[in-house]
Amino acid sequence: MKKFLLGAMLMLASFAASAASVSITNPTVTTGSGNVLSVELPGTQYTFGSAFVEGEAVSLSWNAELTGIALGLVDFNVSSTLVDWSLSIFDGISTTVLTSDNLANTAVSSLFTMASGTVYSIIMTGTAAINSFTVGFAYPPAVSEVPLPAAVWLFGSVLLGGLAMRRRSQKLGRQQAVAA
């Protein structure tokens, strides 16, 4: 019984202490003559490419994954030097368009719920205004933890109360056996 109690207490403690982050990998240029110049991790500034032809269509993608938490609301705070740029997320099943047809050098904020263990492909498309462009993100994002249901906390208190009552009844039983 003590092992069960210890396991229950560790389970409750593990929900309380978790750090969430989003990792970015595999940046690639899928459309356009340029290529990825550098990606600074875990910084907030991502520089994509050089040798783009001004006015050409550009599309690039990278993968993002949420770690340290099961579910979180991620703030994609994005700015780009592309013209008429759009940002979409593909989770392997469907595509969610976060923002579209933005002007160059405009900052756009969009919230998206990410699940841990799912690798999301982030796709950015637009027109190259200059021969290289940058994309800025607010990383690590403001990830909000999913609150623990009140039922779990109630279960923990009932479990501790039940164990205390059992211990008390065992103690009374031993005292009665000694008295007899």
N, C-alpha and C positions, 0 to 999 in steps of 0.2 A: 504494500500500500504506500510505503514511503517513496518508492521509486515512481509510482504513478503521480503522487503529489509533486515530486521534484520535476517530473516531465511536464506537468500542467503549468507549474510556475515558470519553467524555462520557455514554454510556448507563449505565455503571456508577455514575458520580457522580450522575446524576439520580435513581437509586433511593435513594441515601443521604440526599439532602436534600429533604425534602418536609414541608410544614406542612398539617395537616388542620384543617378547621373545618366547622361545620354552619350554614347560613344559613336563616333563617325568614322567610317572606313570606306575604302574602295571608290575614291572620286574618279570619275571618268568623263571624258567629253564624247558624247554620242553623235552630235551633229556640229559641224563647224570645222574650219581648217586649223584651229589652235589646239593647244593641249594644256593639261594641268601643270601650272608652274610650281605651286607649293600649297600645302595645307598645314597650317600650324595647329598642332593639337597639344594640350586641350584648350588652346586660346580661343578668342572670340572672332578673329579675323581670318577669313579663308580667301586666298588669292587664287583665282583660276585663270591660268593660261596666258599665253603670249602668241603673237603671230596670227591673230584672228583678222580676217578681212572686214574692214568697216562696212556695216550695213548687211552683213550676212546673218542668216538664221543660226542661232546657237542653241544647243541643248546639252545639258550635262546632268549627271546623276551621282548620288553617293548613298551609302547605306547608313541608317541610324538605328540604334537599339537602346532600349531603356533597361537599366540594370539597377539593382538594389531595392526595387519595389515592384509589386505586382501590377499596379495600374497607376498612371499619373497623367495629369493635365500639363502638357508641354506648351510653353509660349514660344512660337516661332517668330522672333522679332528680327525681321529680315530687311536688308537694304542692298541694292545692287546698282551697278553702273550700266546694266543692260537696259534697252528701251523696250517697252511693252512686254515686260517679263511676267511670267506666271510661275507659281510654285504649286506642285502637286505631290501627293504621297500615295504610293502603291504598297499595299500590305500583303501582296501575293494573291489576293482575290479581287479586290476592287480598288479603284483610284478615287481619291478625295482631292478635289481642287481647293486648295487653301486660299489662294489669291490669284488674280489674273489681270492682265493688261495694265500693269503699273508703269509709270514713267520712270526714267532713269533717276537715280539718287533720291528716291523716295523711300522712307522707312515704313514698313507694313508689319503689323502685329496680328498673329492669328493663333488661336488656341486649338490644340488637337490632343485627344486622349490616346496615349500610347500604352500598349500592354507589354509587359516584360516577356522576353522569349520570342517576340516577333521581330524579324528584321524588316524594317520599312525602307523602301527605295524612295528617296526624295529626288524629284525631277524638276529642274528649272529650265525654262525655255525663254527665248527673247531674241532681240536683235543687237548685235555688237555695235555700240556707239563709238568705241575706240578699239585699238588692236589688242588690248588686254582689259580684263575687268575683274572686279572684286565682288565678293558676296560676304556680307557681315551677318553673324548670328549672335543672339544672346545665349551663349553657352557658358557654364552649365545652365540649362533652362530652369525656370521657376517650376519645379515639379512639386505638386501638392500630393501628400500622402492620402490614400483612401482611409477614412476613419474606421476604426475597429467597432463593430456593432456592440451596442450596450449589452446584448445577451451574453457575450463572451465574458465581460467583466462581472455580470451577475452570476454566471456559472462558476467563475473562480471564487467569488465570495461564498456561494452556497457550498462549494466543495470544501473550502477551508472550515466553514461552520460545521459541516457534517463530520469532518475528521476530528474536530475539537469535541463534539458530542460523543463520538465513539470512544475517544481516549478517556473522557470523563466517566463513561459508563463502564469501561474496562477497569478503571481505577477503583470505582465503587464496588465492582464485582470482586476484586482482589481483597478489598478491605472487609467485605462481608465473609469471604472464605476464611480469612485470618481470624475473625471474631468467632466463627463457629467452631 
